[in-house]
Amino acid sequence: MNWKDEWKWLAGFIGVFFAFYFLPVGLPRFDGAITEGLELAKWYTREHVVLCLVPALFIAGGISAFVSQASVMKYFGAKANKFLSYGVASVSGTILAVCSCTVLPLFAGIYKRGAGLGPAIAFLYSGPAINVLAIVLTARILGFEMGAARAIGAVVFSVVIGLAMHFIFRHEEDAKVKAQADFPEPEVKRPLWQTSLYFAAMAAVLIFANWAKADPSDAFFYALFQAKWLLTAASAVALGLMLKLWFGADSKKLIIAALPAVILAFLYRDLPVLSFSAGFIGLSWLLNSSGEGEMSDWFAASWDLSKQIFPLLIGGVFVSGFLLGRPGHEGVIPSTWVAWAVGGNSFAANFFSSIVAAFMYFATLTEVPILQGLIGSGMGKGPALALLLAGPALSLPSMLVLKSVMGTKKTAVYVTLVVIMATFSGMFYGTFF
């Protein structure tokens, strides 16, 4: 018997015993925080799992099934052209309007297929940070200077943090280059334009399904919002045609898979999530029943990512709600403490704002009204920018998932870089504005 391991078990048992023995059940603050954790997890499950996370998991699974490792390394690998790889990764958020959790399956997909750490991290940060609609909303509500600073800072952050991660872990990246030196040329099963259109159709389903409501004065964004479900349906139909024409999907199975979604779309127009859910259930059945091949591999890869990511996300969202609550509601940490700590433009205020933002979960666009309330309570402009640069790109749920994807050390370094850069950027901005 290994007594060292047994003592660890004993210490764990004792810790759990005392934690439950002294659990402050009945205290309003604690009970309210538990409720907030459950409410945030409920809200996330309703609003983001079906519309955001599930499409992202299928896209990530598609990367594993339909994009060869050599192809990923050609554009994002350790030997890829740095200007091209960092340039594409740093502006990806202008297309993908996703939150810090939804981008995780996409990051895991390209990272596990051989993408270099630097470009993959640049993509990870920019995905949720560089959201055109969020930046426009920031400029409209919080001022043009804040919107411009957020846009410039997000692009610069993605490149600088990516390059810093590459430099810090350069020995591992050099080893990756050597391992990829004699990697064979990818076997081309279909033209690049077909694969590109296939991913564009899946990305369009994700983007349009989550298109946020815009102000009527922004004619273009408002028109897209009005037509979001028509555009989502058109993208899904295009994806179905591609599965039939290019991937050999069975016509009868394709019709059977799509029929429930179509029926629910007409019967429950006010609940599009029902049709959306039925569509992905049908797609899962179609892929899983297709026998051996690419489509079966697509479902298997998506399912493996789901098992890895979903439990950590839900648990992390609950803890985030327990600690900090939801917008307009309090967790175990009083909001007055947060408002008091982020006044002025000191290092402490900017650092505290960055830390809170890093652990709090922000759904897409929610950071703007939250900041509006905090600024009204005395938050300085510097800490406000620090929150905008750290919050959308990080959250406690995303940290838990990143730890499982790239390890504790890389995750800790990434989080530290984001917090430090957000802190000093906030101080710089607060000094001049």
N, C-alpha and C positions, 0 to 999 in steps of 0.2 A: 504493500500500500504506500502510495506517495503522499506523505503527511503534509508536504507543502501545498499540494492541490486540495487536500482535505481541509486545511486551515482556511483556504480561500472560500470554500463552500460554507464553512462555519461562520466566517465573517459576513458572508452574504446573507445567510439566514438571520444572523443577529441584527444586521442593518435593516432588513425588511421588517423584522419583528418590531423594532423600536419605531420605525417610520409609521407603521400602522397603529402602534400603541398610542403614539402621541399625535396622531392625525387630527388636525384642528377642525373636525367636522362640526358644523353648527355655527361657526363664526361666519358672519355675513360676507366678509372679504373672501374667505376661502371657498365657501359654497358658491358665491358669485363667480369666482374664477373658474371653478369646475364647470359651471353652466356656460361660461364664455368659451372655454375650450371645446365643449360639445357643440355649441352653436356655430363656432367657426369651422369645425370639422364637418358639421351638417351642411353649412353654406358651401364649403369647398366641394363637397361631394355632389351637391345639386348643381352648382354653377360651373364647375371646372372639370370634373372627371370625365363626363360623357362628351362635352363639347371641345375640351382642350386636350386632356391627358390621353384619352383613347386614340384620337387621330394622330397625336405625336408618337404614341407607341407603335402604331401601324407604319408611320413613316420611318421610324427608326428600324423596325423589323424589315421594311423594304430595303433599306440601305444594306443590311446584313445579307439579304437574300439576292438582290439584283445588282448590287454594285460590288465589283471585285475589290479585294484588298489592294491590289496593285493600282487600280484606278483611283482609289481614295488617296494613296500615297503619292500619286502623280501630281495631285493638286494641293493636298494638305499634308503630305508626309514630311519627314525630316529633311529630305533632299529637294523638296519642291521649291519653286521660285518664291522667295520670301515676299516680294512685292505683291505677287498675285494672291498667295494664300492668305496673307494678313489683310490685304485689301478687300478680298471677298468676305472674309470672316468678320471684319470690323463693321461692315455696313449691312450685315444680314438682318439686323433688327428693323430696318426700314421695310422689309418684306414680311417678316414673322412678328406679328403683334402678340407675343406670348409672355407669360409671367416667368418668374425664376424657377418654378417647378415644371412647367410645361416644356421648357427648353431642355430639361435633363435627359429624356430619352433620345433626343436628337444628338446631344453632345455625346452620350454613351455610344450611340450608333457609329459616329465617325471616329471616335477615339479608339474603340475596340477594333475598328477595321484598319488601324495603322496610321491615323492622322497624327502629325507631330503635336507635341504638348502645347507649344506656343499658339499655332493657328486654332487648335481645338479650344483653348482657353479664351482666345479672342472671340470666337464664335459663342462660347458659353456666356461671356459677359455681355456682348452686344445684342444677343437675341432679345432679352427682356429690356435692355437699357435704351436701345435706339429705336423707339416706337414713334413713328411720325405723328400719329394722332395724339399721343401723350405729350409730345414736345409742343405741338400746337396748343393743346389745352393748357400746358404750363405757361406758355407765353401769354395766352389770353387772360388767364386768371391771376397769375403771379407776376406778370410783367415780361416785357420783351427781353430784358437783360437776363432774367432767370431762365427763360426758355432757350435763349442762345447759349448761355453758359452750360446748361444741361446737355444740349446737342453736341457742342464742341467737346465738353468734358467726357461724354460717353464714348465718342469715337476715339479720342486720345487715350482714354483709360483702356479700352479693349486692346489697342496695339501695344501700349507700354506694359500692361500687365502680362499680355501674351509673351512679349519679348523677355520680360523679367523672369517669368516661369521657365522659359527655354534656357536662359542663362543659368539660373539657379540649379536646374536639373540637367545641365548640358552634358554631363558624363553619361547619363542614361540615354539622352537623345543621340549622342555620338555612337553609342552601342546600337541604337535603333538604326542609324544610318548604315552601319556596317552589316547589320543583319538583313537590311533591305538591298544591299549592293547588288546581289545576284538574283534578285527576285524576278521571276519570269514575266514576260509581257502578258497582260490579261487576255483571256480568251473572250473574243467579242461574240456574244450571242445575238445581239440586235444592234442596230445603229444607235449612236449616241443621242440623236434627236428624239428617238422613241423613249429611251430611258428618261431623258430630260422632261418630256411632256408628261410622262407617267408621274414623276415626282411633282411636277408643277400642278397637276390635277389634285393630288393629295394635299399639297400645301394650300391650294385654293379652298378646298373643303375646310381645312383648319382655320384659314384666315377669315373667310366670309362668315362662317358659323359664329365666330367670336368678334365680329365687327361691332365696336361699341357705338352707342348712340351719340350722334354729333349734334352740335348746335345748328339750327336751320340756316343761320347766316353763313356757315361753311358749306356752300352748295354742293361741292363735289363729295365730301365725306358724308353729308346728310343723304345725298342720293344713293350712295352705296349702302348706307344703313337701311334705307327704305327697301332696297332690292336684295338685301343680304341672303334671304332664304331662297330666292329664285337663283341667285348666283351660286349658292351652295348646292342646290339641286342640279344645276347645269354642270357643275364640276364633278358631282357624283356620277351623273350619266356619262360624262366623258371618260371617267375612270372605268366604268363598266364596259364601255366600248373597247377601250384599250385592253382590258383583261381578256375580252373575247378575241380581238383581232391579233394581238401581239403575244399573249401569254397562253392562249389555247383554252380559256375557260369554257366549260360546257354551257351551251345556250340555255337549256332547260333549267339547270341549276342556277344560272345567273338570274333568270326570270323569277324563279321561286325565292331566291335570296332577296331580290329587290321588291317583290310584290307587297309584303307587309309594310315596308317603309312608305311605299306609295299610297297605300290605303289609309294608313295612319296620318299621312300628311294632309289628306283631304278631310278626314273625319275630325281631326283635332288640330286645326290650324293655329290655335292659340297655345298649343303645347308642342312646339317643334322638337323638343328633346325626345318625345316618344318616337317620332319618325326617325330621328337621328340614331337613337339607341337600336331600333329595329334594323336599321341599315347596317350597323356594325355587327350586330348579331348575325345577320344574314351573310355578311362578308366573311365572318369567322367560320361559319358553317361551310360556305363555298370553298374557302381555302383549305380547311381541315379535311374535307371530303374529296379533295382533288387527287388523292394518291401521292405517290412519291414525285418530287420535282420542286421547281422553284416556288410555286404557290404554297405548297405544304411547308417548305422551309420558311417562307414569309410569315406564316401564322406561328410556327414554332419559335422563331426569333422574337416576334412581338410578345408572345406569351411568356418567354423567359425573362424579358425585360419587365413585364408587368409584375411578375412574382418578386423581382428584385426591388422594384421602385415603389409600387403602390403602398405596401405596408409601412414603409419608412415615411412616405409623404403624409399619410393620414395621421400617423403617430406624431410627426413633427408639427403638423398643423394644429393638432390638439394642444400640444405643449406651448406653442406660440400663442394660441388663444388664452390658455391658462395664465401665462405670464403677463401678456400685454393687452389682452382683450381684442375687441373689434372696434372699428371706427364708431365713436360715440358711446362705447361701453368700456368698462374697466376690467382688467384682469387682476391678478394678485399684486401687481405693481401699480400704485396709484398714478393716474395720468398727470396729476398736479406735480408729482416729482419730476416727470419727464419735462413738462412745460417749464418748471423752475430751472432745470439743469441745462437747458439749451438756449437760455437768454444770452444776449451779447455775442461777442465774436472771439472769445478766448479759446485757447487750445483745448481746455477741458470741455467747453460747450460743444465744439465741433467734434471732438473725439467721442463724447457721449452720444451725440446725435448719430454718428456713424455706427457705433456699437449697437444702439437700439434698432437702427434701420437694418443692420445686418441680420439680426435675429427675428425681427418682426416679419410676418408674411404680408406682402402687398399684392393684391390682385391688380391686373392691368388697369391703369387710370385711377385707382383708388388713392394713390399717394398724393394726388393734387388736392382733393378736398380735405384730406387729413392735414396736409401742410397748411392749407388755408386757415384751418381752425387753430393750429399751433402758432402760426404767425400772429393771429389775432390774440393769442394768450401771451405774447411777448417773445416768441422765438426769433432769434437773429437771422439775417439773410444768409450769413455764412453757414451756420448749422442747417438751414433749410436746404441749401445746395448740397451739403454733405449727405443729407438724408436722401435727396433725389439721386445721387450718384451711387450710393451704397445700397439703398433699400430695394429697388426693383430687381437688382441683379443677385441679391443674396436673401436668404431666409433660413431659419432653423431647419425646416424640412429639406431644403436643397442641400444644406451641409451634410445631413445624414445620408442622403443618396450619394453625394459626391464622394464621401468617405468609402462607400462600398464600391464605387467605380474606379477611383484612382488612388485610394489609400489615404490614411490619416495625415501623413506628412505633406503631401501635395495639397490636400484640402486646406490644411492649416495655413500653409504659405499663401495660397490663393486668397483666403479670407483676410489674412493679415495685410496683404498688398492692397486689396480693395479698401479696407478700413483706413489704412495709413494715407493712401492717395486721396480718399474722400475727405479726410480730416484736413489735410494741408490745402486742398483745393477750396474747401469751405473757408478756411482762414484767409486765403488770398482773395477770394471773391468778396468776403465780408469787409476786408480792408479798403477796397476800392469802390464798392457799391453800397 
